[in-house]
Amino acid sequence: MASDEGEFLNEVTESFGVRTYYIDPDEGFFLNGKYYDLHGVNYHQDSFENGWAMTDEQRERDYKMMQDLGCTAVRMAHYQHDSYEYDICDRLGFCVWTEIGIVNKMSDDDDNLSIADGFADNAKQQLRELIRQNYNHPSVIIWGISNELYQMSDEIFGLYTPSPRS
C-alpha cells in the first residue's frame, strides 16, 4: 500500500509452497504422488515455562523434539495456533492437521442434542477464517471443524454434511 507521495506504508511478505496429497482408504496417505508414512503427535500451544506466552525459541525446541522423535505430522489441537508454528512446519516438512476450537460437545441440551441458534454459522465462519489465514502453508493437509466430540444428533451431523450451493 502506498501513500499519496508514493511511499510504502505497509508491506507483507508471505511464504508460499505447493504440495499435492491424497488419502486412499486402502493404500494410505500419499504426498507428491508417493506413499508417505504419517507418524505424529497432538500438540497444544503452550509451554510449562510460559503457558500461552510461548517464545518462538520454545516453539522451535518443541518441533525439533518432534522431528527427533521421527514425527512426520502434527495435530495442532483444539484452536488456531500461532502463525510461526505453521512456518516451522512448512520448513521442516511436517504434515499439519489444524482445527477450530470446538471440543467435546456442541450442545448443552444432553437430551435433544440441539445446537444453539447461530452455532453452525459461527463454526463455519471460524473454519473459513482458519483457511483464509493459512491457505498458503503447504504443511496443512486437514482443516478440522471439531475434535474429540462425544455428542451426535442429526442436527450436529449436519455440520459435517456439505450443503448444496444455491
CNS distance restraints for C-alpha pairs under 8 A (distance, minus, plus):
assign (resid   1 and name CA) (resid   8 and name CA) 5.83 0.50 0.50
assign (resid   1 and name CA) (resid   9 and name CA) 5.85 0.50 0.50
assign (resid   1 and name CA) (resid  10 and name CA) 5.67 0.50 0.50
assign (resid   1 and name CA) (resid  11 and name CA) 7.01 0.50 0.50
assign (resid   2 and name CA) (resid   6 and name CA) 5.23 0.50 0.50
assign (resid   2 and name CA) (resid   7 and name CA) 5.23 0.50 0.50
assign (resid   2 and name CA) (resid   8 and name CA) 4.41 0.50 0.50
assign (resid   2 and name CA) (resid   9 and name CA) 5.61 0.50 0.50
assign (resid   2 and name CA) (resid  10 and name CA) 7.52 0.50 0.50
assign (resid   3 and name CA) (resid   7 and name CA) 5.29 0.50 0.50
assign (resid   3 and name CA) (resid   8 and name CA) 6.36 0.50 0.50
assign (resid   3 and name CA) (resid   9 and name CA) 6.39 0.50 0.50
assign (resid  14 and name CA) (resid 136 and name CA) 7.91 0.50 0.50
assign (resid  15 and name CA) (resid 136 and name CA) 7.10 0.50 0.50
assign (resid  15 and name CA) (resid 137 and name CA) 7.63 0.50 0.50
assign (resid  16 and name CA) (resid 136 and name CA) 5.26 0.50 0.50
assign (resid  16 and name CA) (resid 137 and name CA) 6.37 0.50 0.50
assign (resid  16 and name CA) (resid 138 and name CA) 7.31 0.50 0.50
assign (resid  17 and name CA) (resid 136 and name CA) 6.61 0.50 0.50
assign (resid  17 and name CA) (resid 137 and name CA) 6.45 0.50 0.50
assign (resid  17 and name CA) (resid 138 and name CA) 5.22 0.50 0.50
assign (resid  18 and name CA) (resid 138 and name CA) 5.47 0.50 0.50
assign (resid  19 and name CA) (resid  31 and name CA) 7.11 0.50 0.50
assign (resid  19 and name CA) (resid  32 and name CA) 5.94 0.50 0.50
assign (resid  19 and name CA) (resid 138 and name CA) 5.84 0.50 0.50
assign (resid  20 and name CA) (resid  31 and name CA) 5.85 0.50 0.50
assign (resid  20 and name CA) (resid  32 and name CA) 4.80 0.50 0.50
assign (resid  20 and name CA) (resid  33 and name CA) 7.14 0.50 0.50
assign (resid  21 and name CA) (resid  29 and name CA) 7.30 0.50 0.50
assign (resid  21 and name CA) (resid  30 and name CA) 5.32 0.50 0.50
assign (resid  21 and name CA) (resid  31 and name CA) 4.45 0.50 0.50
assign (resid  21 and name CA) (resid  32 and name CA) 5.82 0.50 0.50
assign (resid  21 and name CA) (resid  33 and name CA) 6.95 0.50 0.50
assign (resid  21 and name CA) (resid 141 and name CA) 7.57 0.50 0.50
assign (resid  22 and name CA) (resid  29 and name CA) 6.02 0.50 0.50
assign (resid  22 and name CA) (resid  30 and name CA) 5.37 0.50 0.50
assign (resid  22 and name CA) (resid  31 and name CA) 6.91 0.50 0.50
assign (resid  23 and name CA) (resid  27 and name CA) 7.75 0.50 0.50
assign (resid  23 and name CA) (resid  28 and name CA) 5.56 0.50 0.50
assign (resid  23 and name CA) (resid  29 and name CA) 4.49 0.50 0.50
assign (resid  23 and name CA) (resid  30 and name CA) 6.20 0.50 0.50
assign (resid  24 and name CA) (resid  28 and name CA) 4.99 0.50 0.50
assign (resid  24 and name CA) (resid  29 and name CA) 6.30 0.50 0.50
assign (resid  24 and name CA) (resid  30 and name CA) 7.81 0.50 0.50
assign (resid  28 and name CA) (resid  35 and name CA) 7.16 0.50 0.50
assign (resid  28 and name CA) (resid  36 and name CA) 7.93 0.50 0.50
assign (resid  29 and name CA) (resid  35 and name CA) 5.91 0.50 0.50
assign (resid  29 and name CA) (resid  36 and name CA) 5.72 0.50 0.50
assign (resid  29 and name CA) (resid  37 and name CA) 6.87 0.50 0.50
assign (resid  29 and name CA) (resid  38 and name CA) 7.47 0.50 0.50
assign (resid  30 and name CA) (resid  34 and name CA) 5.09 0.50 0.50
assign (resid  30 and name CA) (resid  35 and name CA) 4.30 0.50 0.50
assign (resid  30 and name CA) (resid  36 and name CA) 5.28 0.50 0.50
assign (resid  31 and name CA) (resid  35 and name CA) 6.30 0.50 0.50
assign (resid  31 and name CA) (resid  36 and name CA) 5.87 0.50 0.50
assign (resid  37 and name CA) (resid  72 and name CA) 7.60 0.50 0.50
assign (resid  38 and name CA) (resid  71 and name CA) 7.44 0.50 0.50
assign (resid  38 and name CA) (resid  72 and name CA) 5.50 0.50 0.50
assign (resid  38 and name CA) (resid  73 and name CA) 5.91 0.50 0.50
assign (resid  38 and name CA) (resid  95 and name CA) 7.97 0.50 0.50
assign (resid  39 and name CA) (resid  70 and name CA) 7.18 0.50 0.50
assign (resid  39 and name CA) (resid  71 and name CA) 4.93 0.50 0.50
assign (resid  39 and name CA) (resid  72 and name CA) 5.23 0.50 0.50
assign (resid  39 and name CA) (resid  73 and name CA) 5.71 0.50 0.50
assign (resid  40 and name CA) (resid  66 and name CA) 7.89 0.50 0.50
assign (resid  40 and name CA) (resid  71 and name CA) 4.79 0.50 0.50
assign (resid  40 and name CA) (resid  72 and name CA) 5.84 0.50 0.50
assign (resid  40 and name CA) (resid  73 and name CA) 4.36 0.50 0.50
assign (resid  40 and name CA) (resid  74 and name CA) 5.07 0.50 0.50
assign (resid  40 and name CA) (resid  75 and name CA) 7.37 0.50 0.50
assign (resid  41 and name CA) (resid  66 and name CA) 7.64 0.50 0.50
assign (resid  41 and name CA) (resid  71 and name CA) 7.19 0.50 0.50
assign (resid  41 and name CA) (resid  73 and name CA) 6.86 0.50 0.50
assign (resid  41 and name CA) (resid  74 and name CA) 5.13 0.50 0.50
assign (resid  41 and name CA) (resid  75 and name CA) 6.25 0.50 0.50
assign (resid  42 and name CA) (resid  74 and name CA) 5.95 0.50 0.50
assign (resid  42 and name CA) (resid  75 and name CA) 4.74 0.50 0.50
assign (resid  42 and name CA) (resid  76 and name CA) 6.34 0.50 0.50
assign (resid  42 and name CA) (resid  77 and name CA) 6.17 0.50 0.50
assign (resid  43 and name CA) (resid  74 and name CA) 6.74 0.50 0.50
assign (resid  43 and name CA) (resid  75 and name CA) 5.98 0.50 0.50
assign (resid  43 and name CA) (resid  76 and name CA) 5.22 0.50 0.50
assign (resid  43 and name CA) (resid  77 and name CA) 5.71 0.50 0.50
assign (resid  44 and name CA) (resid  76 and name CA) 6.33 0.50 0.50
assign (resid  44 and name CA) (resid  77 and name CA) 5.55 0.50 0.50
assign (resid  44 and name CA) (resid  78 and name CA) 7.74 0.50 0.50
assign (resid  45 and name CA) (resid  52 and name CA) 6.23 0.50 0.50
assign (resid  45 and name CA) (resid  54 and name CA) 7.66 0.50 0.50
assign (resid  45 and name CA) (resid  76 and name CA) 7.72 0.50 0.50
assign (resid  45 and name CA) (resid  77 and name CA) 8.00 0.50 0.50
assign (resid  45 and name CA) (resid  81 and name CA) 6.29 0.50 0.50
assign (resid  45 and name CA) (resid  82 and name CA) 7.62 0.50 0.50
assign (resid  46 and name CA) (resid  50 and name CA) 7.03 0.50 0.50
assign (resid  46 and name CA) (resid  51 and name CA) 4.68 0.50 0.50
assign (resid  46 and name CA) (resid  52 and name CA) 4.48 0.50 0.50
assign (resid  46 and name CA) (resid  53 and name CA) 7.09 0.50 0.50
assign (resid  46 and name CA) (resid  54 and name CA) 6.06 0.50 0.50
assign (resid  47 and name CA) (resid  51 and name CA) 4.87 0.50 0.50
assign (resid  47 and name CA) (resid  52 and name CA) 6.79 0.50 0.50
assign (resid  47 and name CA) (resid  53 and name CA) 8.00 0.50 0.50
assign (resid  47 and name CA) (resid  54 and name CA) 6.20 0.50 0.50
assign (resid  47 and name CA) (resid  58 and name CA) 7.52 0.50 0.50
assign (resid  49 and name CA) (resid  54 and name CA) 7.94 0.50 0.50
assign (resid  50 and name CA) (resid  54 and name CA) 5.50 0.50 0.50
assign (resid  54 and name CA) (resid  58 and name CA) 6.20 0.50 0.50
assign (resid  54 and name CA) (resid  59 and name CA) 7.00 0.50 0.50
assign (resid  55 and name CA) (resid  59 and name CA) 6.48 0.50 0.50
assign (resid  56 and name CA) (resid  60 and name CA) 6.11 0.50 0.50
assign (resid  56 and name CA) (resid  84 and name CA) 7.22 0.50 0.50
assign (resid  57 and name CA) (resid  61 and name CA) 6.14 0.50 0.50
assign (resid  58 and name CA) (resid  62 and name CA) 6.24 0.50 0.50
assign (resid  59 and name CA) (resid  63 and name CA) 6.22 0.50 0.50
assign (resid  59 and name CA) (resid  85 and name CA) 6.95 0.50 0.50
assign (resid  60 and name CA) (resid  64 and name CA) 5.99 0.50 0.50
assign (resid  60 and name CA) (resid  88 and name CA) 7.24 0.50 0.50
assign (resid  61 and name CA) (resid  65 and name CA) 6.29 0.50 0.50
assign (resid  62 and name CA) (resid  66 and name CA) 6.40 0.50 0.50
assign (resid  63 and name CA) (resid  67 and name CA) 6.17 0.50 0.50
assign (resid  63 and name CA) (resid  88 and name CA) 7.56 0.50 0.50
assign (resid  63 and name CA) (resid  89 and name CA) 7.97 0.50 0.50
assign (resid  64 and name CA) (resid  68 and name CA) 6.12 0.50 0.50
assign (resid  65 and name CA) (resid  69 and name CA) 6.20 0.50 0.50
assign (resid  66 and name CA) (resid  70 and name CA) 6.58 0.50 0.50
assign (resid  66 and name CA) (resid  71 and name CA) 5.44 0.50 0.50
assign (resid  67 and name CA) (resid  71 and name CA) 5.31 0.50 0.50
assign (resid  67 and name CA) (resid  72 and name CA) 7.28 0.50 0.50
assign (resid  71 and name CA) (resid  94 and name CA) 7.68 0.50 0.50
assign (resid  72 and name CA) (resid  93 and name CA) 7.35 0.50 0.50
assign (resid  72 and name CA) (resid  94 and name CA) 5.03 0.50 0.50
assign (resid  72 and name CA) (resid  95 and name CA) 6.24 0.50 0.50
assign (resid  73 and name CA) (resid  94 and name CA) 4.97 0.50 0.50
assign (resid  73 and name CA) (resid  95 and name CA) 4.42 0.50 0.50
assign (resid  73 and name CA) (resid  96 and name CA) 5.75 0.50 0.50
assign (resid  73 and name CA) (resid  97 and name CA) 7.78 0.50 0.50
assign (resid  74 and name CA) (resid  94 and name CA) 6.84 0.50 0.50
assign (resid  74 and name CA) (resid  95 and name CA) 6.35 0.50 0.50
assign (resid  74 and name CA) (resid  96 and name CA) 5.14 0.50 0.50
assign (resid  74 and name CA) (resid  97 and name CA) 6.33 0.50 0.50
assign (resid  75 and name CA) (resid  96 and name CA) 5.83 0.50 0.50
assign (resid  75 and name CA) (resid  97 and name CA) 4.56 0.50 0.50
assign (resid  75 and name CA) (resid  98 and name CA) 6.10 0.50 0.50
assign (resid  76 and name CA) (resid  80 and name CA) 7.67 0.50 0.50
assign (resid  76 and name CA) (resid  81 and name CA) 6.76 0.50 0.50
assign (resid  76 and name CA) (resid  96 and name CA) 7.07 0.50 0.50
assign (resid  76 and name CA) (resid  97 and name CA) 6.09 0.50 0.50
assign (resid  76 and name CA) (resid  98 and name CA) 5.08 0.50 0.50
assign (resid  76 and name CA) (resid  99 and name CA) 6.94 0.50 0.50
assign (resid  77 and name CA) (resid  98 and name CA) 6.90 0.50 0.50
assign (resid  77 and name CA) (resid  99 and name CA) 6.73 0.50 0.50
assign (resid  78 and name CA) (resid  99 and name CA) 6.06 0.50 0.50
assign (resid  78 and name CA) (resid 100 and name CA) 6.08 0.50 0.50
assign (resid  78 and name CA) (resid 101 and name CA) 4.77 0.50 0.50
assign (resid  78 and name CA) (resid 102 and name CA) 6.72 0.50 0.50
assign (resid  78 and name CA) (resid 103 and name CA) 6.39 0.50 0.50
assign (resid  78 and name CA) (resid 146 and name CA) 7.60 0.50 0.50
assign (resid  78 and name CA) (resid 147 and name CA) 7.00 0.50 0.50
assign (resid  79 and name CA) (resid  98 and name CA) 7.71 0.50 0.50
assign (resid  79 and name CA) (resid  99 and name CA) 5.78 0.50 0.50
assign (resid  79 and name CA) (resid 100 and name CA) 4.71 0.50 0.50
assign (resid  79 and name CA) (resid 101 and name CA) 4.28 0.50 0.50
assign (resid  79 and name CA) (resid 102 and name CA) 7.81 0.50 0.50
assign (resid  80 and name CA) (resid  98 and name CA) 7.25 0.50 0.50
assign (resid  80 and name CA) (resid  99 and name CA) 6.58 0.50 0.50
assign (resid  80 and name CA) (resid 100 and name CA) 6.04 0.50 0.50
assign (resid  80 and name CA) (resid 101 and name CA) 7.29 0.50 0.50
assign (resid  80 and name CA) (resid 130 and name CA) 7.03 0.50 0.50
assign (resid  81 and name CA) (resid  85 and name CA) 6.91 0.50 0.50
assign (resid  82 and name CA) (resid  86 and name CA) 7.47 0.50 0.50
assign (resid  83 and name CA) (resid  87 and name CA) 6.68 0.50 0.50
assign (resid  84 and name CA) (resid  88 and name CA) 6.29 0.50 0.50
assign (resid  85 and name CA) (resid  89 and name CA) 6.23 0.50 0.50
assign (resid  86 and name CA) (resid  90 and name CA) 6.11 0.50 0.50
assign (resid  86 and name CA) (resid 134 and name CA) 7.87 0.50 0.50
assign (resid  86 and name CA) (resid 137 and name CA) 6.67 0.50 0.50
assign (resid  86 and name CA) (resid 139 and name CA) 7.13 0.50 0.50
assign (resid  87 and name CA) (resid  91 and name CA) 6.19 0.50 0.50
assign (resid  87 and name CA) (resid 137 and name CA) 7.40 0.50 0.50
assign (resid  88 and name CA) (resid  92 and name CA) 6.08 0.50 0.50
assign (resid  89 and name CA) (resid  93 and name CA) 5.71 0.50 0.50
assign (resid  89 and name CA) (resid  94 and name CA) 4.90 0.50 0.50
assign (resid  89 and name CA) (resid  95 and name CA) 7.20 0.50 0.50
assign (resid  89 and name CA) (resid  96 and name CA) 7.36 0.50 0.50
assign (resid  89 and name CA) (resid 139 and name CA) 5.99 0.50 0.50
assign (resid  90 and name CA) (resid  94 and name CA) 6.49 0.50 0.50
assign (resid  90 and name CA) (resid 137 and name CA) 6.44 0.50 0.50
assign (resid  90 and name CA) (resid 138 and name CA) 6.26 0.50 0.50
assign (resid  90 and name CA) (resid 139 and name CA) 5.07 0.50 0.50
assign (resid  93 and name CA) (resid 139 and name CA) 6.61 0.50 0.50
assign (resid  94 and name CA) (resid 139 and name CA) 5.88 0.50 0.50
assign (resid  95 and name CA) (resid 139 and name CA) 4.84 0.50 0.50
assign (resid  95 and name CA) (resid 140 and name CA) 5.95 0.50 0.50
assign (resid  95 and name CA) (resid 141 and name CA) 6.15 0.50 0.50
assign (resid  96 and name CA) (resid 139 and name CA) 5.44 0.50 0.50
assign (resid  96 and name CA) (resid 140 and name CA) 4.50 0.50 0.50
assign (resid  96 and name CA) (resid 141 and name CA) 5.67 0.50 0.50
assign (resid  96 and name CA) (resid 142 and name CA) 6.65 0.50 0.50
assign (resid  97 and name CA) (resid 140 and name CA) 6.16 0.50 0.50
assign (resid  97 and name CA) (resid 141 and name CA) 6.03 0.50 0.50
assign (resid  97 and name CA) (resid 142 and name CA) 4.58 0.50 0.50
assign (resid  97 and name CA) (resid 143 and name CA) 6.25 0.50 0.50
assign (resid  97 and name CA) (resid 144 and name CA) 7.03 0.50 0.50
assign (resid  98 and name CA) (resid 140 and name CA) 7.01 0.50 0.50
assign (resid  98 and name CA) (resid 142 and name CA) 6.18 0.50 0.50
assign (resid  98 and name CA) (resid 143 and name CA) 5.33 0.50 0.50
assign (resid  98 and name CA) (resid 144 and name CA) 5.87 0.50 0.50
assign (resid  99 and name CA) (resid 127 and name CA) 7.62 0.50 0.50
assign (resid  99 and name CA) (resid 130 and name CA) 7.75 0.50 0.50
assign (resid  99 and name CA) (resid 142 and name CA) 7.99 0.50 0.50
assign (resid  99 and name CA) (resid 143 and name CA) 5.62 0.50 0.50
assign (resid  99 and name CA) (resid 144 and name CA) 4.08 0.50 0.50
assign (resid  99 and name CA) (resid 145 and name CA) 5.73 0.50 0.50
assign (resid  99 and name CA) (resid 146 and name CA) 6.60 0.50 0.50
assign (resid  99 and name CA) (resid 147 and name CA) 7.89 0.50 0.50
assign (resid 100 and name CA) (resid 123 and name CA) 7.75 0.50 0.50
assign (resid 100 and name CA) (resid 126 and name CA) 6.46 0.50 0.50
assign (resid 100 and name CA) (resid 127 and name CA) 6.22 0.50 0.50
assign (resid 100 and name CA) (resid 130 and name CA) 7.25 0.50 0.50
assign (resid 100 and name CA) (resid 144 and name CA) 6.39 0.50 0.50
assign (resid 100 and name CA) (resid 145 and name CA) 5.56 0.50 0.50
assign (resid 100 and name CA) (resid 146 and name CA) 6.40 0.50 0.50
assign (resid 101 and name CA) (resid 145 and name CA) 7.76 0.50 0.50
assign (resid 101 and name CA) (resid 146 and name CA) 6.78 0.50 0.50
assign (resid 102 and name CA) (resid 106 and name CA) 7.21 0.50 0.50
assign (resid 102 and name CA) (resid 123 and name CA) 7.90 0.50 0.50
assign (resid 102 and name CA) (resid 145 and name CA) 6.86 0.50 0.50
assign (resid 102 and name CA) (resid 146 and name CA) 4.74 0.50 0.50
assign (resid 102 and name CA) (resid 147 and name CA) 6.59 0.50 0.50
assign (resid 103 and name CA) (resid 146 and name CA) 5.95 0.50 0.50
assign (resid 103 and name CA) (resid 147 and name CA) 5.39 0.50 0.50
assign (resid 103 and name CA) (resid 148 and name CA) 6.01 0.50 0.50
assign (resid 103 and name CA) (resid 149 and name CA) 6.18 0.50 0.50
assign (resid 104 and name CA) (resid 147 and name CA) 6.64 0.50 0.50
assign (resid 104 and name CA) (resid 148 and name CA) 5.10 0.50 0.50
assign (resid 104 and name CA) (resid 149 and name CA) 4.16 0.50 0.50
assign (resid 104 and name CA) (resid 150 and name CA) 5.75 0.50 0.50
assign (resid 104 and name CA) (resid 151 and name CA) 7.49 0.50 0.50
assign (resid 105 and name CA) (resid 149 and name CA) 5.60 0.50 0.50
assign (resid 105 and name CA) (resid 150 and name CA) 6.24 0.50 0.50
assign (resid 105 and name CA) (resid 151 and name CA) 5.79 0.50 0.50
assign (resid 106 and name CA) (resid 113 and name CA) 7.83 0.50 0.50
assign (resid 106 and name CA) (resid 115 and name CA) 6.28 0.50 0.50
assign (resid 106 and name CA) (resid 149 and name CA) 7.92 0.50 0.50
assign (resid 106 and name CA) (resid 151 and name CA) 7.16 0.50 0.50
assign (resid 106 and name CA) (resid 156 and name CA) 7.52 0.50 0.50
assign (resid 107 and name CA) (resid 113 and name CA) 5.40 0.50 0.50
assign (resid 107 and name CA) (resid 114 and name CA) 5.85 0.50 0.50
assign (resid 107 and name CA) (resid 115 and name CA) 5.07 0.50 0.50
assign (resid 107 and name CA) (resid 116 and name CA) 7.26 0.50 0.50
assign (resid 107 and name CA) (resid 151 and name CA) 7.79 0.50 0.50
assign (resid 108 and name CA) (resid 113 and name CA) 7.30 0.50 0.50
assign (resid 108 and name CA) (resid 114 and name CA) 7.99 0.50 0.50
assign (resid 108 and name CA) (resid 115 and name CA) 7.75 0.50 0.50
assign (resid 109 and name CA) (resid 113 and name CA) 5.16 0.50 0.50
assign (resid 109 and name CA) (resid 114 and name CA) 6.23 0.50 0.50
assign (resid 109 and name CA) (resid 115 and name CA) 7.79 0.50 0.50
assign (resid 112 and name CA) (resid 153 and name CA) 7.88 0.50 0.50
assign (resid 113 and name CA) (resid 151 and name CA) 7.18 0.50 0.50
assign (resid 113 and name CA) (resid 152 and name CA) 7.04 0.50 0.50
assign (resid 113 and name CA) (resid 153 and name CA) 6.05 0.50 0.50
assign (resid 113 and name CA) (resid 155 and name CA) 7.83 0.50 0.50
assign (resid 113 and name CA) (resid 156 and name CA) 7.61 0.50 0.50
assign (resid 114 and name CA) (resid 153 and name CA) 7.55 0.50 0.50
assign (resid 114 and name CA) (resid 155 and name CA) 6.45 0.50 0.50
assign (resid 114 and name CA) (resid 156 and name CA) 7.26 0.50 0.50
assign (resid 115 and name CA) (resid 119 and name CA) 6.40 0.50 0.50
assign (resid 115 and name CA) (resid 120 and name CA) 7.82 0.50 0.50
assign (resid 115 and name CA) (resid 155 and name CA) 7.33 0.50 0.50
assign (resid 115 and name CA) (resid 156 and name CA) 7.09 0.50 0.50
assign (resid 118 and name CA) (resid 122 and name CA) 6.03 0.50 0.50
assign (resid 119 and name CA) (resid 123 and name CA) 6.17 0.50 0.50
assign (resid 120 and name CA) (resid 124 and name CA) 6.19 0.50 0.50
assign (resid 120 and name CA) (resid 159 and name CA) 6.58 0.50 0.50
assign (resid 121 and name CA) (resid 125 and name CA) 6.13 0.50 0.50
assign (resid 122 and name CA) (resid 126 and name CA) 6.19 0.50 0.50
assign (resid 123 and name CA) (resid 127 and name CA) 6.27 0.50 0.50
assign (resid 123 and name CA) (resid 145 and name CA) 7.17 0.50 0.50
assign (resid 124 and name CA) (resid 128 and name CA) 6.09 0.50 0.50
assign (resid 124 and name CA) (resid 145 and name CA) 7.95 0.50 0.50
assign (resid 125 and name CA) (resid 129 and name CA) 6.17 0.50 0.50
assign (resid 126 and name CA) (resid 130 and name CA) 6.16 0.50 0.50
assign (resid 127 and name CA) (resid 131 and name CA) 6.23 0.50 0.50
assign (resid 127 and name CA) (resid 143 and name CA) 7.60 0.50 0.50
assign (resid 127 and name CA) (resid 144 and name CA) 7.71 0.50 0.50
assign (resid 127 and name CA) (resid 145 and name CA) 6.51 0.50 0.50
assign (resid 128 and name CA) (resid 132 and name CA) 6.16 0.50 0.50
assign (resid 129 and name CA) (resid 133 and name CA) 6.03 0.50 0.50
assign (resid 130 and name CA) (resid 134 and name CA) 6.28 0.50 0.50
assign (resid 131 and name CA) (resid 135 and name CA) 5.33 0.50 0.50
assign (resid 131 and name CA) (resid 143 and name CA) 7.39 0.50 0.50
assign (resid 134 and name CA) (resid 140 and name CA) 7.90 0.50 0.50
assign (resid 135 and name CA) (resid 140 and name CA) 7.81 0.50 0.50
assign (resid 151 and name CA) (resid 156 and name CA) 8.00 0.50 0.50
assign (resid 152 and name CA) (resid 156 and name CA) 5.79 0.50 0.50
assign (resid 152 and name CA) (resid 157 and name CA) 6.38 0.50 0.50
assign (resid 153 and name CA) (resid 157 and name CA) 5.92 0.50 0.50
assign (resid 154 and name CA) (resid 158 and name CA) 6.08 0.50 0.50
assign (resid 155 and name CA) (resid 159 and name CA) 7.29 0.50 0.50
assign (resid 156 and name CA) (resid 160 and name CA) 7.74 0.50 0.50
assign (resid 157 and name CA) (resid 161 and name CA) 6.83 0.50 0.50
assign (resid 158 and name CA) (resid 162 and name CA) 7.98 0.50 0.50
